[in-house]
Amino acid sequence: MSKATQGDEKRVGEYFKQIEALRSGVDSSVERLTEMWDDDGVFEFCGAPPLNARYTGKVAIKTLYKNRLHANGMEVKLDGESAKMLKEGEVTLSTVKTDVNRVRAHDGKMVAGWTTLVGTHQGVGFNVSGSHTFTFRDGRITSLKVVISPKADDAANLRLEGLSVNDIGRLALAAWPVV
């Protein structure tokens, strides 16, 4: 296994910068993100179902990013108590913002811990924490494992109460590129 380098830490920073651009609707971020990957790269989501998936190869990973590009503003149907307060439970995803709290080299990999805010135009949402574990070879990502906490936390100015487990799952699916 290769040793993580300072260049890898910079690549992690660039990755999250491009993810922010992707979430903001910048078309060119799809290509920039795809270029960061090894041809045979593996991208894994390791969350509680339904937030688990595996994408292998640049074509699959590029499709993943294209899908995420179009997720902001998507409608999501809620079924919990919050749905009763909203017209037919329809909400629109409006905010997905990730704050990277720390980046560290560990066992030849780069691990980034983060908190992501997921919110809707209608004022419902939550914070969720997790991590990205990157493996690089020759400056390209060969694997990325994303671990997402199954626990949603309160977020300032957003209502978490009244969201069912399914609602949180639906919003999380819209927030990450597994749509």
Secondary structure by P-SEA (a helix, b strand, c coil): cccccaaaaaaaaaaaaaaaaaaacccaaaaaaaaacccbbbbbbbcccccccccccaaaaaaaaaaaaacccbbbbbccaaaaacccbbbbbcbbbbbbccccccccbbbbbbbbbbbccccccccccbbbbbbbccccccbbbbbbbcbbbbbcccccccccaaaaaaaaaaacccc
